[in-house]
Amino acid sequence: MNIIKDYFNSISALKDETWIKVLPLFEHKLLLKNQYFINVNETANKIGLLESGVVRAYFINNEGKEYNKQFFAGPSIIGAYTSLLTGQPNLIAQQALTDCKVYTCDYKALTSLFDTHQDLERLARKIAEFYFMEKEKKEIEIALLDASLRYKIFQNEFPKLEQHISQFHIASYLGISPTQLSRIRNMAAKG
């Protein structure tokens, strides 16, 4: 459970009395490659702290084409946040691309502590703000940067990920075809 304390405290430190309430809410789970943390049309009730491994968040358009929205590499928070907030079925699947170790927690049990533990509410706000900024950054990159620059950013943000996931998933995340990604990689290798 040290990973939970270390990760959360690095974002916003929690008091000892808050940890006494929070830590028992988390349960260690294994998520095997290709298993879902949450699938489309499920209603979310848990969040997770991804300790190790890689999870992708993706959606499928009306023609059946997949779009990778985000990659999460441990340690990282995972979960269907919109579904958690609205109680509506989830629209963006989260699937393990590698075997993963995850600590899961009932979202309502966690948020029920907010009124009596403001330090926990502050932590949750900081996490939400971080993911909002990440979303905005990715939207700007897709709209304003060419594919080779987006690929360089991907390499900087996820330096070891290419060794663990398929080119198809990377291309989908970058908003390009696998053929375009192959050309970009070849040009980068030639330097």
Secondary structure by P-SEA (a helix, b strand, c coil): caaaaaaaaaaccccaaaaaaccccbbbbbbccccccccccccccccccccbbbbbbbcccccccccccccccccccccaaaaaaccccccbbbbbcccbbbbbbccccccccccccaaaaaaaaaaaaaaaaaaaaaaaaaacccaaaaaaaaaaacccccccccaaaaaaaacccaaaaaaaaaaaaac
